[in-house]
Amino acid sequence: MQFGIFTVGDVTPDPTTGRAPSEHERIKAMVTLALKAEEVGLDVFATGEHHNPPFVPSSPTTLLGFVAARTERLILSTATTLITTNDPVKIAEDYAMLQHLADGRVDLMLGRGNTGPVYPWFGQDIRNGIPLAVENYALLRELWRNDVVDWEGRFRTPLQGFTSTPRPLDGVPPFVWHGSIRSPEIAEQAAYYGDGFFANNIFWPKEHFVRLISLYRERYAHYGHGTPEQAYVGLGGQVFMRKNSQDAVREFRPYFDKAPVYGNGPSLEEFTEQTPLTVGSPQEVIDKTLTFREYFGDYQRQLFLMDHAGLPLKTVLEQLDILGEEVIPVLRREFAINRPADVPAGPTHESLVTQANSVSV
């Protein structure tokens, strides 16, 4: 199992003080969180991609390249890279470059995004969201796997004799997760290629994601990549912890009540009952996260959203200390118990190179 954090890079006022960080402060804070993630023993740091206020991470590869230079073992990922509005040629080049700079410590999660206006900003039509995701990813795979590409599709100018540079490190492209909260077409796409499927299950009840992940697992097996249990699944999560649950609830409630993603919806108690959000003690976080395996089966990657809703950096760093010291060691141990030997571990560059070499022999 791989454990990590993901950030969406929102600039949200702290409801207890009314102060919002500047863009500069927020960007620097994201770097600080990545470095803290490695310090406390996490495996993955992932950043979102947004092109509108109140978000700042418009250039994930810039941020991740900077983090790569200051870390040694952290896997750097995205949550998500917009496959619909980015040119697949630029994705191929940018993430191969990042892969070299980070000595392979790179993968990416692809998604359509959740901001409708981003499509016309980049010359696309939101009504083509699914076809864009399908076609653009097909081209991205071609660019990474073939030295010379001839291509003609619906959404971009043709390519003739084109070579994307640099070539992927060791001839092995970064591992790809397909992220979705609602689209069976994306689960099907992930299954077709034998890629990972990341169900960002932070807002909706588990029953919805049980259906989506089950579809992905069944289709993964249908396409001959392995058994349903061997499919690569990643999950989201949200936590806020203090030594006792009463303190955690009291401290987090104003952030929940005022945050744009939560405000004026279900109560904190209703939301924690219906979704993976856990506000309580470290043991409560452990107990609830362990139920994910009961619902979704053995999986490979668990990412937590920690720095949202206007929480100050100091508080988030305290949360990461608790996560790394009290929660993740227990989760690693418990998730390893009775895990079938044929269920793959979380993907790394080294494991992908080994797999590629074994296939070529």
C-alpha positions in Angstrom: 0.0 0.0 0.0 1.1 3.5 -0.8 -0.1 6.4 1.4 0.1 10.0 0.7 -1.6 13.4 0.4 -3.1 15.4 -2.4 -3.8 19.1 -2.5 -6.1 21.1 -4.7 -4.3 24.3 -3.9 -7.4 26.4 -2.9 -6.9 29.9 -1.5 -9.7 29.9 1.1 -10.1 32.4 4.0 -9.6 31.0 7.4 -13.1 31.4 8.9 -11.8 31.8 12.4 -9.7 34.9 11.4 -11.1 36.0 8.1 -7.6 36.0 6.6 -6.8 34.3 3.3 -3.2 33.5 2.3 -1.7 35.2 -0.7 -1.1 33.2 -3.8 2.6 33.3 -3.0 2.0 32.0 0.5 -0.2 29.2 -0.7 2.2 28.0 -3.3 5.1 28.0 -0.8 2.8 26.2 1.6 2.2 23.4 -0.9 6.0 22.9 -1.2 6.2 22.8 2.6 3.5 20.1 2.7 5.3 18.0 0.2 8.6 18.1 2.1 6.7 17.4 5.3 5.0 14.4 3.6 8.4 12.9 2.9 9.7 13.7 6.4 6.9 11.9 8.2 7.2 8.8 6.0 4.4 9.2 3.4 4.9 7.7 -0.1 3.1 10.1 -2.4 2.5 13.8 -2.9 -0.1 14.8 -5.5 -1.2 18.3 -6.7 -4.3 19.3 -8.6 -4.4 21.3 -11.8 -6.7 24.4 -11.9 -6.8 27.5 -14.1 -9.1 29.7 -12.1 -9.3 31.5 -8.8 -9.4 30.6 -5.9 -6.9 27.9 -7.0 -3.2 28.3 -7.6 -1.7 25.1 -9.1 -2.0 25.9 -12.8 1.4 24.4 -13.6 1.8 21.0 -11.8 5.1 20.1 -13.5 6.7 23.3 -12.3 5.7 22.6 -8.7 6.6 18.9 -8.8 9.9 19.6 -10.5 10.8 22.0 -7.6 9.7 19.4 -5.1 11.7 16.7 -6.9 14.9 18.7 -6.4 14.3 18.8 -2.7 13.2 15.2 -2.0 14.7 11.8 -2.4 12.0 9.1 -2.3 8.6 10.8 -2.5 6.5 9.7 -5.5 5.2 12.9 -7.3 1.8 12.7 -8.9 -1.2 14.8 -9.9 -4.8 15.0 -8.9 -5.6 15.5 -11.7 -3.9 16.3 -15.0 -6.5 17.6 -17.4 -6.4 15.2 -20.3 -9.3 17.0 -22.0 -7.8 20.5 -22.3 -4.1 19.9 -22.3 -2.4 19.0 -25.6 -1.4 15.3 -25.3 2.0 16.2 -27.0 2.7 18.7 -24.2 1.7 16.2 -21.5 4.0 13.6 -23.0 6.9 16.0 -23.1 6.4 17.6 -19.7 5.9 14.5 -17.7 8.7 12.6 -19.4 11.0 15.5 -18.6 9.8 15.5 -15.0 10.3 11.7 -14.9 14.0 12.2 -15.8 14.5 15.0 -13.3 12.9 13.0 -10.5 14.8 9.7 -11.4 11.5 8.0 -12.1 9.6 9.2 -9.0 6.6 10.3 -11.1 3.2 9.1 -12.1 0.1 11.1 -13.1 -3.6 10.9 -12.6 -5.7 12.0 -15.6 -9.1 13.5 -15.3 -11.6 15.8 -17.1 -11.7 18.4 -14.3 -14.6 19.8 -12.4 -14.7 23.4 -13.8 -16.9 23.7 -16.9 -15.4 27.0 -18.2 -11.9 25.5 -18.5 -13.0 23.9 -21.8 -13.5 27.2 -23.8 -10.5 28.7 -22.1 -8.4 26.1 -23.9 -10.5 26.0 -27.1 -12.6 23.0 -26.3 -16.3 22.2 -25.9 -17.4 20.6 -22.6 -19.9 18.5 -24.5 -16.9 16.6 -25.9 -15.5 15.8 -22.5 -15.6 12.0 -22.7 -14.5 11.8 -26.4 -11.6 14.2 -25.6 -10.5 12.1 -22.7 -10.6 8.9 -24.8 -8.9 10.3 -27.9 -6.3 12.4 -26.1 -5.2 9.5 -23.9 -4.9 7.2 -26.9 -2.5 9.7 -28.5 -0.6 10.1 -25.2 0.0 6.4 -25.1 1.2 6.4 -28.7 3.6 9.2 -28.0 5.2 7.5 -25.0 5.4 4.0 -26.5 6.4 4.7 -30.1 9.5 6.6 -31.2 7.8 7.9 -34.4 4.1 8.6 -34.4 1.7 9.2 -37.3 -1.7 10.3 -35.9 -5.0 11.7 -37.2 -7.9 12.3 -34.9 -10.9 14.5 -34.3 -9.6 17.1 -31.9 -6.2 18.2 -33.0 -4.1 18.6 -36.1 -2.5 15.4 -37.5 1.0 14.3 -36.6 3.4 12.9 -39.3 6.6 11.3 -38.3 6.6 13.0 -34.9 8.9 12.1 -32.0 8.1 13.3 -28.5 11.2 14.2 -26.5 12.6 13.3 -24.1 11.7 9.7 -24.4 10.4 8.1 -21.2 13.1 7.1 -18.6 14.4 3.6 -19.2 11.8 3.3 -22.0 9.0 3.0 -19.4 6.3 5.7 -19.3 5.0 7.0 -16.0 2.2 4.9 -14.5 -1.2 6.4 -15.2 -4.2 6.6 -12.9 -7.6 7.6 -14.4 -9.4 9.7 -11.8 -13.2 9.9 -11.7 -16.0 10.5 -9.2 -19.0 9.6 -11.4 -18.1 8.4 -15.0 -18.3 4.7 -15.9 -16.7 5.6 -19.2 -13.5 6.5 -17.4 -13.5 3.3 -15.4 -13.9 1.4 -18.7 -11.0 3.4 -20.2 -8.7 2.5 -17.2 -9.7 -1.1 -17.5 -9.2 -1.3 -21.2 -5.5 -0.2 -20.9 -4.8 -2.0 -17.7 -4.1 1.3 -16.0 -5.0 2.3 -12.5 -8.4 3.7 -11.5 -8.5 6.4 -8.8 -12.0 6.9 -7.3 -11.9 10.2 -5.5 -14.6 9.1 -3.0 -14.6 12.1 -0.8 -18.0 13.6 -1.5 -20.4 10.8 -2.3 -21.7 7.7 -0.3 -19.7 4.5 -0.6 -22.4 2.7 -2.5 -21.8 4.8 -5.6 -18.1 4.0 -5.5 -18.6 0.3 -4.8 -20.5 0.2 -8.2 -17.9 2.2 -10.0 -14.9 0.3 -8.7 -16.6 -3.1 -9.2 -17.2 -2.1 -12.9 -13.5 -1.2 -13.3 -12.4 -4.5 -11.7 -14.7 -6.6 -13.8 -13.7 -4.9 -17.0 -10.0 -5.1 -16.1 -10.3 -8.9 -16.0 -12.4 -8.9 -19.1 -9.6 -7.3 -21.1 -7.2 -9.9 -19.9 -5.0 -7.9 -17.5 -5.5 -10.2 -14.5 -8.1 -11.1 -12.0 -10.5 -8.4 -10.7 -8.6 -8.5 -7.4 -5.3 -7.6 -9.3 -6.6 -4.3 -10.7 -5.0 -1.1 -9.5 -7.3 0.9 -7.3 -6.6 4.2 -5.6 -8.9 6.0 -3.1 -9.3 9.5 -1.7 -10.0 10.5 1.9 -10.3 13.5 4.2 -9.3 13.6 7.9 -8.9 16.0 10.7 -7.5 14.7 14.0 -6.8 15.7 17.5 -6.0 13.5 20.6 -9.7 13.2 21.3 -12.6 13.5 19.0 -14.4 16.2 20.9 -11.5 18.6 20.3 -11.2 17.6 16.7 -14.9 18.3 16.0 -14.9 21.6 17.9 -11.8 22.8 16.0 -12.8 21.7 12.5 -16.5 22.7 12.6 -16.1 26.3 11.6 -13.9 25.2 8.7 -16.5 22.7 7.6 -19.4 25.1 8.0 -17.8 27.9 6.0 -15.8 26.2 3.3 -17.1 26.6 -0.3 -17.1 22.8 -0.9 -19.1 22.0 2.3 -21.0 25.1 3.3 -24.8 25.1 3.3 -25.0 21.4 2.7 -25.3 18.5 5.1 -24.1 19.0 8.7 -20.7 17.9 9.7 -22.2 14.8 11.5 -24.2 13.9 8.4 -21.3 14.3 6.1 -18.9 12.2 8.2 -21.6 9.5 8.3 -22.1 9.4 4.6 -18.6 10.0 3.2 -15.0 9.1 4.1 -14.5 12.4 6.0 -13.3 11.5 9.5 -13.1 14.2 12.2 -11.9 12.6 15.4 -9.1 10.8 17.1 -6.3 9.0 15.2 -7.9 5.7 16.2 -11.2 6.8 14.6 -9.3 7.6 11.4 -7.6 4.2 11.4 -10.9 2.4 12.0 -12.8 4.2 9.3 -10.0 3.9 6.7 -9.7 0.2 7.3 -13.4 -0.2 6.3 -12.4 0.9 2.8 -11.0 -2.6 2.1 -14.3 -4.1 3.2 -16.2 -2.1 0.6 -13.7 -1.9 -2.2 -11.3 -4.8 -1.8 -7.5 -4.7 -1.4 -6.2 -1.6 -3.1 -2.9 0.1 -3.9 -3.0 3.8 -3.0 -4.7 5.9 -0.3 -4.4 9.7 -0.6 -5.7 12.1 2.0 -6.9 15.7 1.5 -5.5 17.6 4.4 -4.9 21.3 3.5 -8.3 22.5 2.5 -11.2 24.7 3.8 -8.8 27.5 4.9 -6.9 25.5 7.5 -3.7 27.3 8.4 -0.4 25.8 7.4 0.6 25.3 11.1 -2.5 23.2 11.7 -2.0 21.1 8.5 1.6 20.4 9.5 0.4 19.2 12.9 -2.1 16.9 11.1 0.7 15.4 9.0 2.7 14.7 12.1 -0.2 12.8 13.6 -0.8 11.0 10.3 2.8 9.9 9.9 3.4 9.0 13.5 0.2 7.5 14.7 -2.0 6.5 11.7 0.0 5.4 8.7 2.2 2.8 10.6 -0.9 1.1 11.9 -2.6 1.2 8.5 0.4 -0.3 6.8 0.4 -3.2 9.3 -3.3 -3.8 9.2 -3.7 -3.6 5.4 -0.8 -6.1 5.0 -2.7 -8.7 7.1 -4.3 -11.3 4.9 -3.5 -9.4 1.8 -3.3 -12.0 -1.0 0.2 -12.5 -2.4 -1.0 -12.0 -6.0 -2.5 -8.5 -5.3 0.1 -6.1 -6.7 1.8 -3.5 -4.6 1.5 0.2 -5.5 3.3 0.9 -8.8 6.7 2.4 -8.8 9.2 3.2 -11.7 11.3 0.3 -10.5 8.4 -2.2 -10.5 7.3 -1.0 -14.0 10.9 -1.5 -15.4 11.1 -5.0 -13.9 7.7 -5.8 -15.4 8.7 -4.5 -18.8 12.0 -6.4 -18.7 10.2 -9.7 -17.8 7.8 -9.3 -20.7 10.6 -8.6 -23.2 12.7 -11.6 -22.1 
